[in-house]
Amino acid sequence: MDGATREQFEQAVLLSFNQGADANYRSAALASLEQLKAAPDGWRFCLEGLVQTAHAEVKFWSLQALCELVLAKRYAAFGPEDAAQLQHTLFAWLERTPADEQPFIKNKLAQLLVLIVEVDYPERWAAFFPRLLAFLSQGEGAVDLFLRVLSALHDELLSPEAASRSPERLAAANRVKDGLRVQAIGSIIEALFAIMARTARTGEHAQHCRHALYVLALYVPWVDIALVANDSFLPLLTSFAAHAGLHEGACGVLTELVVKGMEPRAKLSHVVQLNLEPTLHALAHAQQARAPGGGGGGGGNGGDGGANGVRLSHMGSGRGVELMSVGDDGDGQALGASAEPGSISQPLATLACALAVALLEVWDKLPQGDAAGAQACERLHALLPLVLLALEADEAQTSHTAAPFLHAYLLKLKRANLADGQLAPHKPALQRMLLALTRRLCYRDEYAFDEPDEAEEEFHAYRKDLATLFKAAARVDREGALAFTTELLTRTAQRPHADVHFSHAEVALFLLYQLGEGLPDAAFKMDGAPGAQLLASAGGGGGGGGGVGGGGGGGRLGANAGGGGGGGGGGEMGGGGGGGGCGGSAAEREQRVGSQFAQLLVIVCSSNLSSYPHRAVQLVFFELLVRYARFFALNPTFIPSALEPMCDARGLHSADSEVRGRVCYLLLRLVKVLSAQPQAASGARAGNAAAVGAAGGAAGGGGARRGSGGGGEGGGGSGGGGGGPSARAALESMCEKILVAIEPLLRAEPLSDDSTLPGAQPQLSARQPSEHASHPQGRARARAQLVADSSADADLDADAGAEGAHRISKGGGGGGGGGGGGGGVGAQAGGGGAAVGLAVLESEQLHLFETAGALLGEGLAPADHSARLLLLLLAPLSDRLARLQAAQQLLLARRVQMGQQQQVGMAAATAAAGGDGAGGSACARSAAADADADAEASGAAAAAHIVSALGTLSKGFTHASAAGMRPVFASTLEAALQTAGVFPRSAELRSRVLMLLHRMVECLGEGVLPYLQSATPQLLHGAQPAEMHEVVTLINQVVAKFKDACAPLLTALTPTITRCLFEAMGGDTLPRATPPDQPVSETERERALILRFYLSFVHGLVHNGLGAVLLTPPNDASLDQCLSVLIECAVEAPDAQMQRQCVSVLHKLTESWLLPPATGAPAGPVPGFDTYALSRIGPALLKSLVHPYLNLKDAASLQLLEAIAAAQQALHAALDVRYASFLLESALPALGCSPELAATFVQHAASGSPGQRPLVFRDFLRSFVESYRASQR
């Protein structure tokens, strides 16, 4: 290449990289360069340009052009001389490449060399790797290029991802690996060692050492393990692991050594040879010592007193909370509990977890009792503290590394189904795991509850995984998990709110929420000592000696969980630490677990946690009550303890909108579960009534009291007689208290579900709001008290609400709970005024209406008060509907008046001002029209919600339970229908009215029929297809339920329904079947849908014995239309299902209108219908058989054939010889049937029996159709 040519070439390349150059010049340059690449000898030009140019852009373009040459498989066709020239020139240029060459040039050169190696090694370029190794002696630039080539070789060819791109790449990768194993891999590993050893010796060129570690980690999976796992490499790698700059790379290599695939015994020998455990522990201790506030070494308990106690300590870390002091149980391997969690690095965590997985696999794959398996298990136990440190790490990625191992470890223990003695060695690890999981489950102080973003969503997802781990650990060691949770929860429940961080309280309840999954009903029964005794024993530890609570000495919380293990006094948690005794049979252990779990729920009900001033704690508390509703169903004495927090300022009347809204739903769920219990409770115990009061006293005696109402925690309304009431009886005692609590919220004007309610946290305890340093007050927003509109309507609602609450409270007889009186929380709930100014969303209010309906519908209110209570709840809704009707009627009247004034005003304005004033008045009219439209839409939405509330409330009633309340329901239904009449354009309101009518079918019975006559035209007017379907479904429901009683209604409604459906369907013809490959327009699809609704209506009418309705005078005019539609659709309906429906209706009409009265309709045969059937129905049934779109492979078509067979048999039974003659003499011969085939057809038609499926005739018709189609071809 001469100088001028080279200059032109370089200018073209530079121009191609210049985005700001003239587009025409640049396009021409790109075109010429593409021609150059495509030329047969273009590669020589590119190679020469690479060697001679000084421009980085030209070097890169030339290297890229050569890469494309190889990728296009043109290089593979080179002769030996051309290939040798390219190889020699490239390597010579590599040897001359300066150390400061641009990195992207080096990377592209490495990529090109690897692509050539993929084609030529080892056959045509066996000298590449020896020459590359010899090149290393030329200095640091050579080392850099050497490492880049090895990295590119892995990325482009040898990695599993690259090799799997095609079978050719996989074969090339295996060929190159085999060649390297024979020729050069040992020398390459030695070269990498030399690079690392030089850095270890001199401390220089650490960047090359890091790169060498990275490369070595890539090659370890497929090289001989002895090349790396030896006395030379391992000390070097472990020393690098302690070096901050080389730590990640060294851990990466060691991780690859650990995960190398081997047989179990070989893997164990390999792990023993590596002997990484001491190194890992030392690294972890060193990292912890460097962490802010980190402890040194040791396996102490942090000085918390109890050997296995659980202590919650608020630390100053980013997480803001740590659960501390799980002891080392004397195994000498545990990391210091006082060390700062989160200080272990991700590479170290990955290495520790990989080693743990390797040991677990060895233990799992070897037979039980094998010495090697026992050795693997022992080493695994020593490594578990490091895995748990990884789990506790603050960095999410570091923490995630532990989860796969822990899942596998717990699955192994569960599958092993270890007996108690065999599980004992694992219990200390399980207890440490429970503590580590608990630490990680805690919310951080900075968690944004009000405005969660991506970080909060990621934590929430990871929390689900941690909860799964906790449940898995609990399934393995349920006693230990229960004891752990018991101590944690008891400590939390007994301390004042200001002394408990919100995340501690939340996680204690959260663990209990997870713990009871899968427990049988027996676990929820209170056997033995009531909860007060548990509180007393839990609180018996010495005042300053690390006991669970304050008080005297000697109490042991683990007595039930541990079965008698653990040391002496001082409030030690025997069973929780895994070291306590666990004697007894499996059945006895299950009994102990069940007993303690039930008692634990008593602690929760009797605690002050429901009033903790943080949303997260309150929400999990109420979720807990509903999750374990079985406990309350089996132990009815405690039902008031669950319902009272829901009904007072902690729940329904909470200032926090999130809590209030969730409790609206949870209360409904709890009431449903309890109201479904039988009259006599099987699990009630006589002693439980006194237990509630005692437990409440225990919780309240320490100064933790809810509100200002007096009485210990759980004392108000929770007492009861000693007779052990049933769940229904306990719910009955709370019924009117619940109604009083929800009534203000039922009367409130709800906000749309699209609205955003301010969700501030409630204020902290008035005693010391500023001392609770852990509470995130800076994040809480002051929640505005949302008051009702200041209009007269809102005032009326408020007055009516206060009066209604007074009347319900007065009429309810003051039902609190049993015999304990109304102190404390019960007094707050009974006031009914706490909800003033608190807003609810529409969906939340509907939950409350459903709750009220469930209470009244189940007969839980006193029988003599139920109707009055229902009226008190429904009357305000009817009043609001009346006001909405009046407002809408005024608006409509004003609209008419404005229209009249507009006509007069426009003429006057035009005459007076020559048209100049018309524009301004038009704008005013437009603004007024917009305001009226908004007002109408708002009124319709409000009315729709009220009607929905009426229907939701009625869900709790059956036909029997609504017997004495039908006048009230009838009145509200009438009001709803009147309201729908003044909002005819509101589809949402029509939908809600339909839902209400469905419910009234159940509540009013046949009393709903008169309302349907006026409601149906109203609901069909302007309805969309989906609404029409709902109307037809309602009519069919009524017809199926009341049958003959519906005859007068259907006589009047059938013309209206028919007219509305056909008007909506439109078109001159009915929708018809189309070829399978022909697309159907959206219009035709909608018309077919409406036709389906009409056929469904006629089908329901006829099959419920009301076909005579079609013969009545109001329907006489449309009878021919109806029959014509049925006949036409029996042949050419859009699908086989609709055809079958039409054939079925014709079959039923044949039986009803042709057969004698004994087996048919009461009126007997219909005059003239025999001739009609013979001339119209019979031919239609035959035409449907020979229709070209009938698909015999479709299941729906087989059902159609069966329906046709039954109809044919019905026609023959009704017309006998006349029909047989019709078939034999005209119909079948017209289809080309032979006399023999026609005779067989008639024989099948005559063989039918009433109530018997014509399967033989159906199969004959199938063969008949196949024969007919064959003859037509």
Buried (B, 14 or more C-beta within 10 A) or exposed (E): BEEEEBEBBBBBBBBBBEEEBEEEEBEEBBEBBEEBBEEEEBBBBBBBBBBBBEBEBBBBBBBBBBBBBBEEEBBEEBEEEBBBBBBEBBBEBBBEBEEEBEEEBBBBBBBBBBBBBBBBBBEBBBBBBEBBBEBBEBEEBBBBBBBBBBBBBBBBBBBEEBBEEEEEBBEBBEBBBEBBEEBBBBBBBEBBBEBBBBBBEEEEBBBBBBBBBBBBBBBBBBBEBEBBBEEEBBEBBBBBBBBEEBBBBBBBBBBBBBBBEBEBBEBBBBBEBBEBBEBBBBBBBBBBBEBEEBBEBBBBBBEBBBBBBBBBBBEEBEBBBBBBBBBBBEBEBBBBBBBBBBBBBBBBBBBBBBBBBBBBBBBBBBEEEBEBBBBBBEBBBBBBBBBBBBBBBBBEEBBBBBBEBBBBBBBBBEEBEBEBEEBBBBBBBBBBBBBBBBBBBBBBBEBEBBEEEEEBEEBEEBBEBBBBBBBBBBBBBBBBBBBBBBBBBBBBBBBBBBBBBBBBBBBBBBBBBBBBEEBEEBBBBBEBBBBBBBBBBBBBBBEEEBBBBBBBBBBBBBBBBBBBBBEEBBBBBBBBBBBBBBEBEEEEBBBBBBBBBBBBBBBBBBBBBBBBBBBBBBBBBBBBBBBBBBBBBBBBBBBBBBBBBBBBBBBBBBBBBBBBBBBBBBBBBBBBBBBEBEEEBEBBBEBBBBBBBBBBBBBBEBEBBBBEBBBBBBBBBBBBEEEBBBBBBBBBBBBBBBBBBBBBBBBBBBBEEEEEBBBBBBEBBEEEEEEBEBBBBEBBEEBEEBBBEEEEBBEBBBEBBBEBBEBBBEBBEEBBBBBBBBBBBBBBBBBBEBBBBBBBBBBBBBBBBBBBBBBBBBBBBBEEBBBBBBBBBBBBBBBBBEBBBEBBEEBEEEBEEBEEEEEEBBEEBEEEEEEEBBEEEEEEBEEEEEEBEEBBBEBBBBBBBBBBBBBBBBBBBEEEBBEEBBEBBBBBBBBBBEBBBBBEEBBBBBBBBBBBBBBBBBBBBEBBBBBBBEBBBBBBEBBEBEBBBBBBBBBBBBBEBBEEEBBBBBBBBBBBBBEBBBEBBEEEEBBBBBEEEEEEEEEBEBBBBBBBBBBBBBBBBBBBBBBBBBBBEBBEEBEEEBBEBBBBBBBBBBBBBBBBBBBBBBBBBBBBBBBEEEEBBEEBBBEEBBEBBBEBBBBBBBBBBBBEBBEEEEEEBBBBBBBBBBBBBBBBBBBEEBBBBBBBEEBBBEBEBEEEBBBBBBEBBBEBEEEEEBEEBBBBBBEBBEBBEEEEE
